[in-house]
Amino acid sequence: MLDNLFSALPALNPQADEQFDDLLRRPGLRIERIVSSGQASAPGFWYDQAEGEWIVLLAGSADVRLEHEAQARRLAAGDCLDIAPHCRHRVEWTAADEPTIWLAVFYDAGATTTRD
């Protein structure tokens, strides 16, 4: 378990795998930190998840493409995106010269949410 989201960062290496760290798991909820350094989804690969995913970029930058959109979205630190269940998406690009740190919140698609 991490005690700081910016600790234990892997070395910058686009050929290495991204680092995935579970921060919290509860029924219908999973929060993880993802650290990228130049990685992207494999050509032709699309994520298609049964759960919703809310992401915020804490550091770095990335391009995320939603299948139903013509162009990828450029995300920078502080940008967030809610990806609906079964919304096919992919990571087109992440910065290779700095860590890209994602906070991803996966939630049960049947959960009801409210916002104050």
Order of alpha helices (4+ residues) and beta strands (2+ residues): beta-beta-beta-beta-beta-beta-beta-beta
